[in-house]
Amino acid sequence: MKKPFSFEAGRIVLSTQGRDKGKAFIVVDTPEPGYVLIADGRCHKLAAPKRKKIKHLWAKPVLLNLETLRPEGGKLQDSDLRRALEDHGFSLTNLLHEEG
């Protein structure tokens, strides 16, 4: 049996429930068991990430190192999240065409 992917910081996930269904996010923190904080740099920014149950997310096989997303150094920004999602093929326009 295939082992499911873990929901650790840096994992790219897709939402399966709610208003954000079908959108891609990056896990930024795991505050408590069964929940994660996700952000995409657009609707849910790093300053106010969305708290979501892991049962409403689908983990993708992509795990990013959040510390290396900012090549210049410094604090991680929303533009870094957007760029990382687009670099891995999870742009907003691609996801909307797949649903449609």
CORFENZI-V740528 format. One record per residue. PHI is phi in degrees with one decimal (* if undefined). Layout:
PHI ; PHI
This chain:
* ; -74.3 ; -81.4 ; -71.1 ; -74.6 ; -81.3 ; -102.0 ; -104.6 ; -59.0 ; 103.4 ; -75.3 ; -84.0 ; -131.4 ; -113.1 ; -78.8 ; -109.3 ; -139.9 ; 94.6 ; -63.8 ; -92.7 ; -56.0 ; 90.3 ; -88.7 ; -95.2 ; -139.5 ; -117.3 ; -71.7 ; -106.6 ; -164.9 ; -124.1 ; -69.8 ; -155.3 ; -60.7 ; 89.5 ; -132.1 ; -137.5 ; -105.7 ; -122.2 ; -147.3 ; -127.4 ; 84.6 ; -113.7 ; -77.0 ; -116.7 ; -93.0 ; -63.1 ; -68.3 ; -143.3 ; -69.3 ; -87.7 ; -89.8 ; -141.8 ; -70.8 ; -68.9 ; -70.5 ; -100.7 ; -127.8 ; -118.9 ; -76.2 ; -95.9 ; -75.1 ; -95.2 ; -120.8 ; -98.1 ; -91.2 ; -63.0 ; -72.0 ; -98.0 ; -68.6 ; -105.7 ; -64.1 ; -77.3 ; 88.4 ; 94.6 ; -78.9 ; -62.8 ; -121.5 ; -61.3 ; -63.9 ; -66.5 ; -65.9 ; -60.4 ; -64.0 ; -64.6 ; -64.6 ; -68.0 ; -63.1 ; -99.8 ; 83.7 ; -111.4 ; -75.2 ; -61.3 ; -68.2 ; -63.7 ; -67.9 ; -67.5 ; -70.2 ; -68.3 ; -71.0 ; -63.9
